Amino acid sequence: MKKIKIGWFEKIALKVWPNLAIRRLAKQIGVRNPTFDKTHDALSQVRRVDLLPLKTGYRGFMIVLDRKTALYFHQDYDHFVYSGFEIGNYEKGDITIFDGLKTGE
């Protein structure tokens, strides 16, 4: 990952204008702004996020937005890839899903 230096302006902007600061930092590390802007616009409208393991034979998980839209991710060797979405009514997730994870210390 590309390392960047956070200057005094970014530090102040993170406190006062967080959206502006994040956009500037994203540009410095090469994140495409149109993609970032669309993602931010979509996710800022979401009021509830649930995580659920997949019930199929694949190793993966769902991110459920407002209990209406599920984003599917499947394992591909050492990482997960987005594999589609579905719309419907979904159950609540388990908020303790990450409690058993090791911290990497």
Secondary structure, DSSP 8 states (H G I E B T S, - for coil): -------HHHHHHHHH-HHHHHHHHHHHHT--HHHHHHHHHHHTT---EEEEE--SSSSEEEEEETTTEEEEEEEETTEEEEEEEEES------TTTTTT-----
